[in-house]
C-alpha cells in the first residue's frame, strides 16, 4: 500500500483545521461576545483559513451554509441574499463583459495604445505609477469595481504583447496594485461608503456644528491615495524587485511598431462605445443637478442596471450576421472563485457587524480603552493604525460608525477638531486590502489565483497598507492640519 504524500497529509491537516475553526469555535465559552458571535467568528476565521490554504469555491459554500446555523439567519435566506447582492450580480455581468471586450479586440487596441506612448520608453516604473494612478482616477470618477476590471483586462493584453506570463512577479504585483487603487478610489469619495456614513453621523452628533465638506475630503484623500500608490510602486521596485527587463527594453522604435499594429474595425468600435456609454452612465449621476428629471432618470442606472442594459443592446446588435455579444461564449470568462468569494464575504461581514454578535461592542470598548490610555500627541498616529488593522477584519462602515461618536466625545474634552480627526479616520478605514475580508475590490487580488496568487496577494496587501499608513502620517496629517485644522 502506498503511503500518503506530504502534500496529501498537509491537505488533510488543512481540512481538519478548517472544519475545527468553522464549526468548533462556536462551542467555546463566549469571550466578551455573545454565543452567536462566537459561532459567527468561527465561520469567519474558517473562511479566511480556507481561502488561504485550501481554495475559494467550496470553503465559501460550506461557510455560507454554516452561517445559517449560527442563529444569524436561515441558510436559504443567507445564500439568496448573497447572490442577489448588487456587487455579486455586477461581478457576474462585468466578467462576461470584459471577456467580450477581449474577444472584440478593444482590450488589445487599448493595451497597444497605452504601451506605445513614447514617454514610457525605458521608464517601466513611470508606466507602473501611471497605471495605478489612472485606476484611482477612473474609480473616483466612475466606480472602483469596474475601473479595476477594466484596467486588469487591458493589462492582460499588454502582458501577452510583451511575453509576460502567469506566475511572473511583475504582473502579479501590478495587478494587486490595480485592485488597491480600486479600493482607495472609494476613500476619495465623500458620497461613498464609510465617508458618507461618517459625515452624516458627525453632523447628527454635533447638531450641524461640525460639517465635513466634500471638497475637504477630496482635497485631503486624493493626494494621500496618490502618495500611497507612489510608495507602493517604490515597494514593488525596491522590495519585491521583479524582473521588468521585457518592459524596460521597449525602445522608441519598438513602440512605433506596436502603434502601427493598432486597428479599429467595426467590432472594436462597438465595444469602445459600449465602454464609453457605461462610464457615462456611472459618471453622469455624480455631476447632474440633483432633483432634476434628467438626474433622476440617470440615477436609476446603478452598476447592475447599466451593465444589463449594455449587454442587452450588444446582444441585439449584429456584426457580420452575428450578435455583437454572445453570452454563451463570453460566460467562459466568469471566474467562479471570484463569485463565490464575494458571495460568502458579504453576508459573513454583515453578520460580524450585527448587534446580536456583540463584536461591535468589543470594538467600541477597545477603542474607548485606546483613547483613555493614549497620549494625545501619539494618539492620532496610534488610532489610525488601530483603525486600519481592525478594518482588515470587519466592515469599514462598522468601524467608522463606532469611531465617530468616540471622536466627538474626545473632541469635547480635549478641544481637538472632530472634522480633521474624522477625515483621518476615513483614510485609515478606507485603506483596507491586506486580507480577503477587508474589501470587495481588494478580495479580487486574492481570488486571482492565475496571475496574482494568495501569498503574493498577502505580501502586496500588507505592504500596500504600510504604504497607506506612512502616507497618512506624513502627508495626511499635515494636510488636515493646514486645511481643516486639528
ZAVEX-99747 format. One record per residue (C-alpha): residue number from 1; x, y, z. Coordinates in nm, 2 decimals, padded with zeros to 4 digits, always signed. Example, Ala and Ser with C-alpha at 12.3 -4.5 7.8 and 13.67 -1.06 7.14 Angstrom:
1,+01.23,-00.45,+00.78 .
2,+01.37,-00.11,+00.71 .
***
This chain:
1,+00.00,+00.00,+00.00 .
2,+00.14,+00.34,-00.10 .
3,+00.20,+00.60,+00.18 .
4,+00.02,+00.93,+00.15 .
5,+00.24,+01.21,+00.01 .
6,+00.34,+01.51,+00.21 .
7,+00.11,+01.72,+00.00 .
8,-00.18,+01.48,+00.08 .
9,-00.10,+01.49,+00.46 .
10,-00.08,+01.87,+00.45 .
11,-00.41,+01.89,+00.27 .
12,-00.58,+01.67,+00.53 .
13,-00.44,+01.88,+00.81 .
14,-00.57,+02.20,+00.64 .
15,-00.92,+02.04,+00.61 .
16,-00.92,+01.94,+00.98 .
17,-00.82,+02.29,+01.08 .
18,-01.08,+02.45,+00.85 .
19,-01.37,+02.24,+01.00 .
20,-01.25,+02.29,+01.35 .
21,-01.24,+02.66,+01.31 .
22,-01.57,+02.69,+01.12 .
23,-01.78,+02.46,+01.35 .
24,-01.57,+02.43,+01.67 .
25,-01.51,+02.78,+01.79 .
26,-01.89,+02.82,+01.84 .
27,-01.86,+02.56,+02.13 .
28,-01.60,+02.76,+02.32 .
29,-01.72,+02.99,+02.60 .
30,-01.80,+03.34,+02.48 .
31,-01.50,+03.57,+02.51 .
32,-01.67,+03.91,+02.57 .
33,-01.92,+03.85,+02.29 .
34,-02.24,+03.65,+02.25 .
35,-02.27,+03.28,+02.19 .
36,-02.40,+03.37,+01.84 .
37,-02.10,+03.60,+01.79 .
38,-01.86,+03.31,+01.87 .
39,-02.03,+03.09,+01.61 .
40,-02.01,+03.38,+01.35 .
41,-01.64,+03.44,+01.45 .
42,-01.57,+03.07,+01.39 .
43,-01.73,+03.09,+01.04 .
44,-01.52,+03.40,+00.96 .
45,-01.19,+03.25,+01.08 .
46,-01.27,+02.92,+00.90 .
47,-01.34,+03.11,+00.58 .
48,-01.02,+03.31,+00.60 .
49,-00.82,+02.99,+00.66 .
50,-00.99,+02.80,+00.38 .
51,-00.93,+03.08,+00.13 .
52,-00.56,+03.10,+00.23 .
53,-00.47,+02.73,+00.24 .
54,-00.74,+02.53,+00.05 .
55,-00.93,+02.73,-00.21 .
56,-01.22,+02.96,-00.27 .
57,-01.53,+02.79,-00.41 .
58,-01.62,+02.50,-00.17 .
59,-01.49,+02.66,+00.15 .
60,-01.72,+02.96,+00.07 .
61,-02.01,+02.72,+00.01 .
62,-01.96,+02.55,+00.34 .
63,-01.92,+02.88,+00.53 .
64,-02.24,+03.02,+00.37 .
65,-02.43,+02.72,+00.49 .
66,-02.26,+02.72,+00.83 .
67,-02.36,+03.09,+00.88 .
68,-02.72,+02.97,+00.85 .
69,-02.68,+02.76,+01.17 .
70,-02.54,+03.03,+01.39 .
71,-02.87,+03.19,+01.46 .
72,-02.80,+03.49,+01.24 .
73,-03.04,+03.40,+00.96 .
74,-03.18,+03.09,+00.78 .
75,-02.93,+02.92,+00.54 .
76,-03.16,+02.97,+00.23 .
77,-03.21,+03.34,+00.32 .
78,-02.83,+03.39,+00.35 .
79,-02.75,+03.22,+00.02 .
80,-03.03,+03.41,-00.16 .
81,-02.92,+03.74,-00.02 .
82,-02.56,+03.67,-00.11 .
83,-02.62,+03.61,-00.47 .
84,-02.88,+03.89,-00.51 .
85,-02.63,+04.14,-00.37 .
86,-02.55,+04.41,-00.64 .
87,-02.18,+04.35,-00.61 .
88,-02.21,+03.98,-00.69 .
89,-02.46,+04.04,-00.97 .
90,-02.24,+04.31,-01.12 .
91,-01.93,+04.09,-01.10 .
92,-02.10,+03.81,-01.29 .
93,-02.21,+04.05,-01.57 .
94,-01.89,+04.25,-01.58 .
95,-01.67,+03.94,-01.61 .
96,-01.88,+03.84,-01.91 .
97,-01.84,+04.20,-02.05 .
98,-01.46,+04.20,-02.00 .
99,-01.44,+03.87,-02.18 .
100,-01.64,+04.03,-02.47 .
101,-01.40,+04.33,-02.47 .
102,-01.11,+04.09,-02.50 .
103,-01.28,+03.89,-02.78 .
104,-01.38,+04.20,-02.97 .
105,-01.02,+04.32,-02.97 .
106,-01.08,+04.65,-02.79 .
107,-00.86,+04.54,-02.50 .
108,-00.58,+04.47,-02.74 .
109,-00.63,+04.82,-02.90 .
110,-00.62,+05.00,-02.57 .
111,-00.32,+04.79,-02.45 .
112,-00.12,+04.87,-02.76 .
113,-00.21,+05.24,-02.74 .
114,-00.11,+05.26,-02.37 .
115,+00.21,+05.06,-02.43 .
116,+00.31,+05.26,-02.73 .
117,+00.33,+05.60,-02.56 .
118,+00.69,+05.74,-02.62 .
119,+00.74,+05.87,-02.26 .
120,+00.72,+05.51,-02.14 .
121,+01.03,+05.40,-02.34 .
122,+01.28,+05.29,-02.09 .
123,+01.07,+05.40,-01.79 .
124,+00.88,+05.10,-01.66 .
125,+00.82,+05.24,-01.32 .
126,+00.67,+05.56,-01.46 .
127,+00.44,+05.33,-01.65 .
128,+00.36,+05.14,-01.33 .
129,+00.27,+05.45,-01.14 .
130,+00.06,+05.58,-01.43 .
131,-00.14,+05.26,-01.44 .
132,-00.21,+05.27,-01.07 .
133,-00.30,+05.64,-01.07 .
134,-00.52,+05.60,-01.38 .
135,-00.71,+05.33,-01.20 .
136,-00.76,+05.55,-00.90 .
137,-00.89,+05.84,-01.10 .
138,-01.13,+05.63,-01.31 .
139,-01.25,+05.46,-00.99 .
140,-01.31,+05.81,-00.84 .
141,-01.50,+05.94,-01.14 .
142,-01.70,+05.62,-01.20 .
143,-01.66,+05.33,-00.96 .
144,-01.37,+05.13,-00.82 .
145,-01.51,+04.79,-00.92 .
146,-01.54,+04.85,-01.30 .
147,-01.22,+05.05,-01.30 .
148,-01.03,+04.76,-01.16 .
149,-01.18,+04.51,-01.40 .
150,-01.13,+04.74,-01.70 .
151,-00.76,+04.81,-01.63 .
152,-00.69,+04.45,-01.55 .
153,-00.84,+04.34,-01.88 .
154,-00.62,+04.59,-02.07 .
155,-00.31,+04.47,-01.87 .
156,-00.37,+04.11,-01.96 .
157,-00.35,+04.20,-02.33 .
158,-00.04,+04.41,-02.26 .
159,+00.13,+04.12,-02.08 .
160,+00.06,+03.90,-02.37 .
161,+00.22,+04.15,-02.61 .
162,+00.55,+04.17,-02.42 .
163,+00.56,+03.79,-02.34 .
164,+00.50,+03.82,-01.96 .
165,+00.34,+03.51,-01.83 .
166,+00.11,+03.40,-01.55 .
167,+00.32,+03.34,-01.24 .
168,+00.57,+03.62,-01.31 .
169,+00.62,+03.86,-01.02 .
170,+00.57,+04.20,-01.20 .
171,+00.22,+04.12,-01.34 .
172,+00.11,+03.99,-01.00 .
173,+00.22,+04.29,-00.80 .
174,+00.09,+04.54,-01.07 .
175,-00.25,+04.37,-01.07 .
176,-00.26,+04.37,-00.69 .
177,-00.18,+04.74,-00.71 .
178,-00.47,+04.80,-00.95 .
179,-00.71,+04.63,-00.71 .
180,-00.57,+04.85,-00.43 .
181,-00.62,+05.16,-00.64 .
182,-00.98,+05.05,-00.69 .
183,-01.03,+05.03,-00.31 .
184,-00.86,+05.37,-00.25 .
185,-01.09,+05.53,-00.50 .
186,-01.38,+05.49,-00.26 .
187,-01.17,+05.67,+00.01 .
188,-01.16,+05.98,-00.21 .
189,-01.54,+06.00,-00.25 .
190,-01.74,+06.19,+00.02 .
191,-02.06,+06.04,-00.12 .
192,-01.95,+05.67,-00.09 .
193,-01.92,+05.40,+00.18 .
194,-01.78,+05.49,+00.52 .
195,-01.72,+05.85,+00.42 .
196,-02.09,+05.92,+00.37 .
197,-02.20,+05.74,+00.69 .
198,-01.92,+05.91,+00.89 .
199,-02.01,+06.26,+00.76 .
200,-02.38,+06.21,+00.84 .
201,-02.31,+06.07,+01.18 .
202,-02.08,+06.36,+01.28 .
203,-02.33,+06.61,+01.15 .
204,-02.61,+06.45,+01.36 .
205,-02.39,+06.43,+01.68 .
206,-02.28,+06.79,+01.65 .
207,-02.63,+06.92,+01.56 .
208,-02.48,+07.06,+01.24 .
209,-02.19,+07.25,+01.41 .
210,-01.92,+07.02,+01.27 .
211,-01.97,+06.98,+00.90 .
212,-01.73,+06.79,+00.67 .
213,-01.74,+06.94,+00.32 .
214,-01.70,+06.73,+00.01 .
215,-01.41,+06.94,-00.11 .
216,-01.21,+06.89,+00.21 .
217,-01.24,+06.51,+00.19 .
218,-01.13,+06.51,-00.18 .
219,-00.85,+06.76,-00.12 .
220,-00.70,+06.56,+00.16 .
221,-00.78,+06.20,+00.05 .
222,-00.67,+06.23,-00.32 .
223,-00.31,+06.34,-00.25 .
224,-00.28,+06.08,+00.02 .
225,-00.41,+05.80,-00.20 .
226,-00.17,+05.91,-00.49 .
227,+00.12,+05.91,-00.24 .
228,+00.02,+05.56,-00.13 .
229,+00.03,+05.43,-00.48 .
230,+00.37,+05.61,-00.54 .
231,+00.51,+05.44,-00.22 .
232,+00.36,+05.10,-00.34 .
233,+00.54,+05.15,-00.67 .
234,+00.86,+05.20,-00.49 .
235,+00.79,+04.89,-00.28 .
236,+00.75,+04.68,-00.60 .
237,+01.08,+04.82,-00.73 .
238,+01.30,+04.80,-00.43 .
239,+01.14,+04.53,-00.20 .
240,+00.97,+04.28,-00.44 .
241,+01.23,+04.36,-00.72 .
242,+01.05,+04.17,-01.01 .
243,+01.21,+04.11,-01.34 .
244,+01.10,+04.40,-01.57 .
245,+01.35,+04.36,-01.85 .
246,+01.09,+04.29,-02.11 .
247,+00.92,+04.62,-02.01 .
248,+01.23,+04.82,-01.96 .
249,+01.38,+04.73,-02.30 .
250,+01.10,+04.88,-02.50 .
251,+01.27,+05.11,-02.75 .
252,+01.10,+05.40,-02.93 .
253,+01.13,+05.20,-03.25 .
254,+00.95,+04.91,-03.09 .
255,+00.68,+05.14,-02.95 .
256,+00.63,+05.27,-03.31 .
257,+00.59,+04.91,-03.43 .
258,+00.33,+04.85,-03.16 .
259,+00.15,+05.17,-03.25 .
260,+00.14,+05.07,-03.62 .
261,-00.04,+04.75,-03.52 .
262,-00.34,+04.94,-03.38 .
263,-00.65,+04.86,-03.59 .
264,-01.01,+04.97,-03.51 .
265,-01.27,+04.79,-03.70 .
266,-01.65,+04.77,-03.65 .
267,-01.62,+04.52,-03.37 .
268,-01.37,+04.73,-03.18 .
269,-01.57,+05.05,-03.24 .
270,-01.89,+04.90,-03.10 .
271,-01.70,+04.77,-02.79 .
272,-01.54,+05.11,-02.74 .
273,-01.88,+05.28,-02.75 .
274,-02.01,+05.03,-02.50 .
275,-01.73,+05.12,-02.26 .
276,-01.79,+05.49,-02.31 .
277,-02.16,+05.46,-02.25 .
278,-02.11,+05.25,-01.94 .
279,-01.87,+05.51,-01.80 .
280,-02.11,+05.79,-01.88 .
281,-02.40,+05.61,-01.70 .
282,-02.18,+05.57,-01.39 .
283,-02.05,+05.93,-01.41 .
284,-02.35,+06.14,-01.50 .
285,-02.54,+06.09,-01.17 .
286,-02.25,+06.25,-00.99 .
287,-02.24,+06.57,-01.19 .
288,-02.60,+06.64,-01.29 .
289,-02.80,+06.88,-01.07 .
290,-02.98,+06.67,-00.81 .
291,-03.36,+06.68,-00.81 .
292,-03.39,+06.73,-01.19 .
293,-03.58,+06.49,-01.41 .
294,-03.26,+06.41,-01.60 .
295,-03.06,+06.33,-01.28 .
296,-03.35,+06.12,-01.16 .
297,-03.36,+05.92,-01.48 .
298,-02.98,+05.85,-01.49 .
299,-02.98,+05.78,-01.12 .
300,-03.17,+05.46,-01.19 .
301,-02.87,+05.32,-01.37 .
302,-02.67,+05.17,-01.10 .
303,-02.38,+04.94,-01.19 .
304,-02.60,+04.63,-01.24 .
305,-02.87,+04.80,-01.44 .
306,-02.62,+04.98,-01.66 .
307,-02.43,+04.66,-01.74 .
308,-02.75,+04.46,-01.81 .
309,-02.87,+04.74,-02.05 .
310,-02.54,+04.74,-02.23 .
311,-02.52,+04.36,-02.26 .
312,-02.88,+04.36,-02.38 .
313,-02.81,+04.62,-02.65 .
314,-02.49,+04.44,-02.76 .
315,-02.69,+04.11,-02.79 .
316,-02.93,+04.29,-03.02 .
317,-02.67,+04.45,-03.25 .
318,-02.54,+04.24,-03.54 .
319,-02.18,+04.23,-03.67 .
320,-02.12,+04.02,-03.98 .
321,-02.45,+03.85,-03.93 .
322,-02.37,+03.75,-03.57 .
323,-02.47,+03.91,-03.24 .
324,-02.21,+04.16,-03.12 .
325,-02.23,+03.99,-02.77 .
326,-02.29,+03.62,-02.72 .
327,-02.34,+03.54,-02.35 .
328,-02.26,+03.17,-02.40 .
329,-01.92,+03.23,-02.55 .
330,-01.84,+03.51,-02.30 .
331,-01.96,+03.31,-02.00 .
332,-01.63,+03.12,-02.01 .
333,-01.47,+03.43,-01.86 .
334,-01.68,+03.42,-01.54 .
335,-01.44,+03.32,-01.26 .
336,-01.65,+03.13,-01.01 .
337,-01.37,+03.16,-00.75 .
338,-01.43,+03.53,-00.75 .
339,-01.81,+03.50,-00.74 .
340,-01.81,+03.25,-00.45 .
341,-01.56,+03.46,-00.26 .
342,-01.77,+03.77,-00.29 .
343,-02.09,+03.59,-00.22 .
344,-01.95,+03.45,+00.10 .
345,-01.77,+03.75,+00.23 .
346,-02.07,+03.99,+00.21 .
347,-02.31,+03.81,+00.45 .
348,-02.03,+03.70,+00.68 .
349,-01.90,+04.06,+00.71 .
350,-02.26,+04.17,+00.78 .
351,-02.31,+03.91,+01.04 .
352,-01.99,+04.01,+01.22 .
353,-02.12,+04.37,+01.24 .
354,-02.47,+04.29,+01.36 .
355,-02.58,+04.38,+01.71 .
356,-02.65,+04.02,+01.81 .
357,-02.29,+03.91,+01.76 .
358,-02.16,+04.15,+02.02 .
359,-01.84,+04.22,+01.82 .
360,-01.93,+04.58,+01.77 .
361,-01.94,+04.63,+02.15 .
362,-01.60,+04.47,+02.19 .
363,-01.46,+04.70,+01.92 .
364,-01.62,+05.00,+02.09 .
365,-01.47,+04.90,+02.43 .
366,-01.13,+04.85,+02.27 .
367,-01.15,+05.20,+02.12 .
368,-01.25,+05.36,+02.45 .
369,-00.96,+05.19,+02.62 .
370,-00.73,+05.30,+02.34 .
371,-00.85,+05.66,+02.38 .
372,-00.81,+05.66,+02.76 .
373,-00.46,+05.52,+02.77 .
374,-00.30,+05.72,+02.48 .
375,-00.10,+06.05,+02.49 .
376,-00.29,+06.29,+02.27 .
377,+00.02,+06.36,+02.05 .
378,+00.08,+05.99,+01.99 .
379,-00.28,+05.90,+01.99 .
380,-00.36,+06.02,+01.64 .
381,-00.10,+05.80,+01.48 .
382,-00.18,+05.50,+01.70 .
383,-00.56,+05.55,+01.65 .
384,-00.52,+05.55,+01.27 .
385,-00.31,+05.23,+01.28 .
386,-00.56,+05.07,+01.51 .
387,-00.85,+05.16,+01.28 .
388,-00.67,+05.03,+00.97 .
389,-00.58,+04.70,+01.14 .
390,-00.93,+04.64,+01.26 .
391,-01.08,+04.72,+00.92 .
392,-00.89,+04.43,+00.77 .
393,-01.13,+04.20,+00.96 .
394,-01.46,+04.38,+00.97 .
395,-01.66,+04.63,+00.76 .
396,-01.52,+04.98,+00.74 .
397,-01.87,+05.13,+00.78 .
398,-01.90,+04.95,+01.12 .
399,-01.56,+05.08,+01.23 .
400,-01.64,+05.44,+01.13 .
401,-01.98,+05.43,+01.30 .
402,-01.82,+05.31,+01.62 .
403,-01.53,+05.56,+01.60 .
404,-01.71,+05.88,+01.51 .
405,-01.90,+05.90,+01.85 .
406,-01.57,+05.84,+02.03 .
407,-01.41,+06.12,+01.83 .
408,-01.69,+06.36,+01.91 .
409,-01.67,+06.28,+02.28 .
410,-01.29,+06.32,+02.28 .
411,-01.32,+06.65,+02.10 .
412,-01.54,+06.79,+02.37 .
413,-01.28,+06.71,+02.64 .
414,-00.96,+06.78,+02.46 .
415,-01.05,+07.05,+02.21 .
416,-00.93,+06.85,+01.91 .
417,-01.12,+06.93,+01.59 .
418,-01.36,+06.65,+01.52 .
419,-01.37,+06.73,+01.15 .
420,-01.00,+06.68,+01.09 .
421,-00.99,+06.38,+01.33 .
422,-01.29,+06.22,+01.14 .
423,-01.12,+06.27,+00.80 .
424,-00.81,+06.09,+00.92 .
425,-01.03,+05.81,+01.04 .
426,-01.19,+05.78,+00.70 .
427,-00.85,+05.75,+00.54 .
428,-00.74,+05.48,+00.79 .
429,-01.06,+05.28,+00.74 .
430,-01.06,+05.32,+00.36 .
431,-00.71,+05.17,+00.30 .
432,-00.82,+04.81,+00.37 .
433,-00.69,+04.54,+00.14 .
434,-00.44,+04.32,+00.35 .
435,-00.69,+04.03,+00.39 .
436,-00.96,+03.88,+00.16 .
437,-01.22,+04.00,+00.41 .
438,-01.10,+04.36,+00.41 .
439,-01.29,+04.48,+00.10 .
440,-01.48,+04.36,-00.20 .
441,-01.24,+04.50,-00.46 .
442,-00.93,+04.41,-00.26 .
443,-01.06,+04.05,-00.24 .
444,-01.02,+04.02,-00.62 .
445,-00.64,+04.02,-00.57 .
446,-00.67,+03.71,-00.35 .
447,-00.92,+03.54,-00.59 .
448,-00.70,+03.59,-00.89 .
449,-00.50,+03.28,-00.84 .
450,-00.38,+03.26,-01.20 .
451,-00.20,+03.59,-01.21 .
452,-00.15,+03.70,-00.85 .
453,-00.17,+03.41,-00.61 .
454,-00.27,+03.40,-00.25 .
455,+00.08,+03.45,-00.10 .
456,+00.17,+03.74,-00.32 .
457,-00.17,+03.89,-00.26 .
458,-00.10,+03.89,+00.11 .
459,+00.25,+04.04,+00.06 .
460,+00.12,+04.31,-00.17 .
461,-00.18,+04.39,+00.06 .
462,+00.03,+04.42,+00.38 .
463,+00.30,+04.63,+00.21 .
464,+00.02,+04.84,+00.05 .
465,-00.13,+04.91,+00.39 .
466,+00.20,+05.00,+00.53 .
467,+00.24,+05.25,+00.24 .
468,-00.10,+05.39,+00.31 .
469,-00.02,+05.44,+00.68 .
470,+00.30,+05.62,+00.60 .
471,+00.12,+05.84,+00.35 .
472,-00.15,+05.92,+00.61 .
473,+00.10,+06.01,+00.88 .
474,+00.35,+06.21,+00.68 .
475,+00.11,+06.37,+00.43 .
476,-00.25,+06.32,+00.55 .
477,-00.18,+06.46,+00.90 .
478,-00.01,+06.78,+00.77 .
479,-00.28,+06.83,+00.51 .
480,-00.56,+06.80,+00.77 .
481,-00.37,+07.05,+01.00 .
482,-00.34,+07.31,+00.72 .
483,-00.68,+07.27,+00.56 .
484,-00.94,+07.20,+00.83 .
485,-00.72,+07.21,+01.14 .
486,-00.68,+06.97,+01.44 .
***
